[in-house]
Amino acid sequence: MKKFLIALTSFVLVMPVFYAEYNSFGIPDSAEIRRDIADEWFKQDFESIRMQNVQIRKDVTGETYQVSLEEDTKLFYIYVSPRALINIDVFDSTGVKTVTEEAFPVTGYGSWVYARDKANGAPSYIRINISKTSDVFIQFRPNKNVAVADFVIYNSYAARGVPVGVPFEKLLTMSITQLYELTKKSLPWKYIENNIFDQDSKYLMLHVLKKMQEKIAVEDDAMYDENGKPVSILEGTPRVCKEENKNKLVMSSCGYVKWVVDGFIDPLAGSYLKREPLVEPTVEYDPVGLQGGINSKYSVNFSLDWTRNIAAAALSVRAKKTYLYKDTGVDVTVEPFTAVFSDKGVTNTAGYIKNTGYQPEHLRALLYVLARTECDYFYLAAIRQSDRKRSPEVKVFNDAAVIIPYVDDKGIFRIAVYMEGKEINYNDFERYLINAKDCFVHLTRVKTSKMFYPQGYQP
């Protein structure tokens, strides 16, 4: 009996240690390792730390970490990086084969870094990668007698300079759970929570759109009406496609976004959307003002009106109640960021501009937030660019695209962009928008569904 009590007591004492670094987010936590190496890695000067060899250590749970040092001209960095298994393509005489190798990426999920000044050893920051998307991290900086915290998503601050209430040095050995308890009311931890739902409908949508790419051709002023007949977007009159496209679905960029949404409409309504309500203006101008005069000659807001009205129509069909655009709330207007940082330093972000949208430089971070907070929606993007062929130069919404932000089955954030029937790599899409100068992207939201049958698709 006495032996049993001793064993039970030992078990109870060991349990808190074994589970001490657990956190509800599932982030690999190196707190135990950091406590063990604090004296030799955190409290010594640069030259002493420089003498240390790279170390591989295991915590009580068996998780493996690498402790390493890197430096640049001003700072040195102490990394505690969890082990990751990565797939690598290897080329040999028989062809290509994929092998799995062990690695310790310094920007990997759960990686922790302590940055210090090389000249005087002063602490600069602690950074922890808290998402499987490497551009999402929390950061702590010393500020007089206490520390302040930042929450960063793709160089955009979702929170900046939030007081933590404890000395910076104490953070060096704190666990993720302890940091969460300190900041759960001041940092937006919801952006990494494991509460993603309804991704299956997005996977289905992506599968269908990818499959249909080769069946779509692009022509100006082309769409399909409520009966699936080809018509002019501008006039609503029947149109005939070019001879080389006669066996394909023929659409413009605006016609394409309607075709995508029609794939959700038809299973519910038994037909596609009518053209006339979709061209109704959603922006009012003073008729005697400059913008009003320009708009009376040609629509400067065509794709803005188009995407807004399509999203409003989709909501009406789903709700079985007719809504006008102004009553729907389909516009994305959230402003989750306070500032952005770049090589030029930290600057305030413009956020959403009414009837204009967002700057493309900040769109990726916004889409990350939307993928986490509006899991079952995709977005119609109206693209505003400068028309330099006209005098005076005019800002016009002409083109449109479908944007689907999602989290894949490995927990990694992805963005799919479809424009004019083709998938576009997001980096290329972003580069195109930024290089266009003075470009803005306006988003409207549409709910996904597992009933997605666009015209011409055969399961």
Secondary structure, 3 states (H helix, E strand, C coil): CHHHHHHHHHHHHHHHHHCCCCCCCCCCCCHHHHHHHHHHHHCCCHHHHHCCCCEEEECCCCCEEEEEEEECCCEEEEEEEECEEEEEEEEECCEEEEEEEEECCCCCCCCEEEEEECCCCCEEEEEEECCCCCCEEEEEEEECCEEEEEEEECCEEEEEEEECCCCHHHHHHCCHHHHHHHHCCCCCHHHHCCCCCCHHHHHHHHHHHHHHHHHEEECCCCEECCCCCEECCCCCCECCCCHHHCCCEEECHHHHHHHHHHHHHHHHHCCCCCCHHHHCCCCCCCCCCHHHHHHHHCCCCHHHHHHHHHHHHHHHHHHCCCCCHHHCCCECCCCCCCEEEECCEEEECCCCECCCEECHHHHHHHHHHHHHHCCCEEEEEEEEEEECCCCCCEEEEEEEEEEEEEECCCCCEEEEEEECCEEECHHHHHHHHHHCCCCEEEEEEEECCCCCCCCCCCC
